[in-house]
Amino acid sequence: MSRLSTPGLLGTHLRSGIGADALIAVLVAITVFAAAAVPSALAALTTAQLRYAASELTAARRDLTATGPLGAQFGETTDPAARLDHLDRSVDGFPAWYGEPLDSALGDGLWVATARPDAASPREPAVSAPPLTLQLALDPGWDSRVRLVAGSPPATWDDADDPLPIAISAGLARQLQLEVGELIDSTEVLEVAAIYEASDPADPYWQHMPLLLEPLTAAPPGASISAATYVAPESARLLAPRLGSATVTTWWPVLTDQLTAAGTPALLASLRETPALGRYVISGTELRFASELPDALDTATARTGFVVALFALLATGPLGVVLAVDGQAAHAVVARRRAALALSAARGASARQLRGAMAVEGLLIGVPAAALGYLATRLAFPGEFSWTGAGFAILFGLAPAVLLAVLSPVRAGAGERADLAVRSRSGARWVAEAAVLGVTALAVFLVFRRGLAASAAQVGVDPLLTAVPLLLAVSGCVLTLRLYPALLLLVHRTARARPGAVPLLGAARAVRTPALGFATGFALLVGMSISVFSVGVASTIQSALDTADPAAGAISPDEPVLAGLRLTLLLGAVAAILLGALAVVLGSVAASGPRNRLLGVARVLGFSRRQLGALVGWELAPLAIVALVVGTAVGAGELLLVVAAFDLRPFLGTTDAVLPVLDPVQVGLVVAVFAAVVLAAGLATASIARRVSPVSSIKMGAE
C-alpha cells in the first residue's frame, strides 16, 4: 500500500500523536468498567445486606412457620397413621406446590405435633421442684436429631393400661433428677424410656422447639417448669383423643444463601401471600403462616436504597467531570491534529471529510477500549446481563468519535490565536449561565420545600436531589470563571508595578490565554467538593453511630451496608481527585502549543529553568487555588443540603435528629491531599515543558 494513498495517509495521520489517543482509550476503558460495574456492585451489596439481615434473625423468626390445630376429628374418621403420613407428605411438598420463588428459597419442611400441656409430677420425686407441665410431642424424625445418653427409644404404646413410654431431655432429667424407668403421673401414666441430648445444639430445629431441649423455668412468684417430651410416632393410634386437640407446628427453613437482590421482591410478595393458603396442608385445619423475614428484608432494602441514592448523588459529579475530561481529551487530540487538518482543508478537503476522518479515529479509539472495559466488567462480575452496563459501554465507546468530529476545525486557521479575544462577548454564554444559576436556585428551593420525592422510597433515588450537587458545582464553576478573570487582572496590574518578569508574563498569559478553561476548573472544583462532601457524610454518620444503640434497632457496625457506604464515599473522593489531576494533565497537553512558543521565546531571552517552571506554574496555580476554596465551600453546602433533605434516621435506625458534622482536621487533610495530587500533575507538566527545545517551538513571525 502506498504511503500517499488515502489509507496510507490515514494511517500516518493516526500514528502521529498516538499518545493522546492512548490516553483517551485508557480513559474510555476505565470509565466503561466503572460505569458497567456499578449495577453489579450495588446488586452484590444489596445481596450481602439481605443475607446479613436474614442471618441475624433466629431460625424461629426467620423461617416460614405455620401453626394450627391438628384436627378436631383426628382419629374419628381417618386412620391416625394415614393422617400423619398425609401431613408429612404435604409439608414436604408445599414449596414445590406453591412454585417459585418459594421452591428455591425454602428448605425441606419439618413438623412437630404437640399435645395440650398437662400437669405432671414424678411419682417418686427426688427433689422438691415447682409445678411441672408436660407436652407430648410427636415427630417422625426425632431420633435423627438426638443422641441417647440413657435408655432406648420409646416403644409403641399399644395398650392403654400400660404406661406411655417417653423420651426426656437431659436438661429435664438433671433438673428433676429423673432416671430411666421412673414414672410420671399425668393424664396418662408416663414412663421415662430414654434420656437424650441434642446431636447438634446449634441446629435451628431447637429454636423452633426449645422445650424439647431445655425446660423453661418461671421465676417466683408463680414458679413453674414447662417441658416437652417425645413419644413414638406409632403411638398416635391410642393418643388420638389427645391429638385431636393438639397443635401442629410446621416450618420451612429459609435458605439465606439463595437470597439475591433481583429475586427478593418476588420472594417478599410470596411470603406475604402465604396467609391466604391456610387450608392447604390438612383438610379442615387452618394453619396460620408467619415469618419476620419480610420486615427484616424491608429494612435491609431500605438501608441499601439509601446507599444507592447516595451513590447516585455522588456519581453525578464525577459523571459530569468524566464528560468534561472526555471533551478535554478530544480537544487535546484535535490540538495535535490541527496543523494536519488545516493543511487538508487548504488542499480542498471538505468539512464532511475532515469530520469523518476524526470520527473514524474516534471509533478506532473508543470502540475497542469500551469493549475491553465491558469485557473486564463481565469477568469481574459474572452475574446476570445488565442492559444498563451495556448502554454505558455503547455510550462511552461512541463518545470519542462524536467529540472529535464536533471539535474538529474545518477551515484553515480555525481555532488559532484564541488569545486575541480576552473576554467572550457571546450573549449565548450569558443566557446559559443565567439559566444554570436559575435552575440551581429553583432546585435547591424545591428540595427544601418538599424534601425527598415520594418515589424515592421505592426506587431509592430522588432525581431532583441527585441533580442538585451537580448543579451546585456547575453554578460554582460558572461564578468562579466569571470572577476569575477579574482577579487575574488585579494580579496583573499589581505585577506590572513590581520588578520581575515571571509574575507579569504569567498573569498576562493567564488573562489572555487561559490554558486551563472551564473543563479543568469544573473538574478541580467538583473533585474538591465531592471530597469534602464525602468526608462530611462519613463524619456525620460516624457521629450518629457513636450515640446509637444497636440493641434498640440502630444499625450495627458490622452490617455490609455500612462497609459499602464507606467504600462508596472513599471511591467517590478518590475518583474525583484522580479526575481532577487528569483534567490538569489533559488541559496542559491541549495548551502545549501556545505554552511551548512562549517558553521558547522566554528561553531565547535568557529565562532560567526555574523561571520557566514558574511560568508553567502560573497556568495552574491561580485556578487551582480558587477551585480549592470554592470547592470546599460547595462541598460544605452540599453536606448541609443533603443532611437537611435526606432523613438519615431510617438508615441509622435511630429516632434522634442527625446533624451535619464537618471535622476541620479531616477537611484540612483532604485539601492537603488534593493539593498534593494537583501539584504533582502540575510538576510533571512543568518538567516536560522545560525540556522543549526553542528551535522546535519557535517559528519566524509566530510571536
Buried (B, 14 or more C-beta within 10 A) or exposed (E): EEEEEEEEBBEEBBEEBEEBBEBBBBBBBBBBBBBBBBBBBBBBBBBBBBBBBBEBBEBBBBBBBBBBBBBEEBBEEBEBEEBBEBBBEBBBEBBEEBEEBBEEBBBEBBBBBBBBBBEBEBEEBEEEBBEBBBBBBBBBEBBEBBEBEBBEBBBBBEEEEEBBBBBBBBBBBEBBEBEBEBBBEBBBEBBBBBBBBBEEEEEBBBBBBBBBBBBEEEEEEEEBBBBBBBBBBBBBBBBBEBBBEBBBBBBBBBEBEBBBBEBBEEBBEBBEEBEEBBEBBBEEBEBEBBBBBBEBBEBBBBBBBBBBBBBBBBBBBBBBBBBBBBBBBBBBBBBBBBEBBBEBBEEEBEEEBBBBBBBBBBBBBBBBBBBBBBBBBBEEBEBEEBEEBBEBBBBBBBBBBBBBBBBBBBEEEEBBEEEEEEEEEEEEEEEEBEEBBEBBEEBBEBBEEEBBBEEBEEEBBBEBBBBBBBBBBBBBBBBBBEEBBEBBBEBBEEBEEEEEBBBBBBBBBBBBBBBBBBBBBBBBBBBBBBBBBBBBBBBBBBBBBEEBEEEEEBBBEEBBBBBBBBEBBEBBBBBBBBBBBBBBBBBBBBBBBBBBBBBBBBBEEEBEEEBBBBBBBBBBBBBBBBBBBBBBBBBBBBBEBBBEBBBBBBBBBBEEEBEBBBBEEBBEEBBEBBBEBBBEBBBBBBEBBBEBEBEEBBEEEEE
